[in-house]
Amino acid sequence: MADKMNHIERAMAGLSNQPVDRLLTYPLAMGVCRRLINGSGITYHEWVSDPKKFAQAFIDGQRRFDFDFAIG
């Protein structure tokens, strides 16, 4: 079934206690996305200490899981 709302519409409706077309997705454990980099992932230390790798993990996670919103 195709989504009827885009991410912004869904997030705003959900935060306003209005009906949504599906449950909102939000990455509670963003560190899991570090495992998507280069197919084999990076260490936790690399992820937390290198802003470029942190950002790449965030982007790869968004592309893979299509989160509705995230806080980095």
C-alpha positions in Angstrom: 0.0 0.0 0.0 1.4 3.4 -1.0 1.8 6.1 1.6 -0.8 8.9 1.3 1.1 11.4 3.3 4.7 12.7 2.9 7.1 12.8 5.8 6.3 16.3 6.9 2.6 15.9 6.7 2.8 12.6 8.7 5.1 14.1 11.3 3.1 17.2 11.8 -0.2 15.2 12.0 1.3 12.8 14.5 2.8 15.5 16.7 -0.6 17.3 16.6 -2.5 14.1 17.6 -4.2 13.9 14.2 -4.8 10.8 12.1 -1.8 9.5 10.0 -1.7 7.1 7.1 0.8 4.8 8.9 2.9 4.8 12.1 5.7 7.3 12.1 9.2 5.9 12.0 12.0 7.4 14.1 15.5 6.0 14.7 15.9 5.5 18.5 19.2 3.8 18.0 20.9 5.9 15.2 24.2 4.1 15.9 22.8 1.1 14.2 23.1 3.0 10.9 26.9 3.0 11.3 26.8 -0.6 10.1 25.6 0.5 6.7 28.7 2.4 5.7 30.8 0.6 3.0 28.7 -2.5 3.4 30.5 -3.7 6.5 30.2 -0.7 8.8 32.5 1.3 11.0 33.4 1.0 14.7 31.4 2.9 17.3 34.5 4.9 18.1 34.9 6.0 14.4 31.2 6.9 14.3 31.3 9.1 17.4 34.6 10.8 16.7 34.4 11.5 12.9 31.7 14.0 11.9 31.9 13.0 8.3 31.4 9.3 9.1 28.6 10.2 11.5 26.9 12.2 8.7 27.4 9.4 6.2 25.8 6.9 8.5 22.8 9.3 9.0 22.4 9.6 5.2 22.8 5.9 4.6 20.2 5.2 7.3 17.7 7.6 5.8 18.1 6.1 2.4 17.8 2.5 3.7 15.0 3.0 6.3 13.2 6.1 5.0 12.6 7.6 8.5 9.9 10.2 8.9 12.1 12.4 11.0 15.3 12.2 13.0 17.3 14.1 15.6 21.0 13.8 15.1 
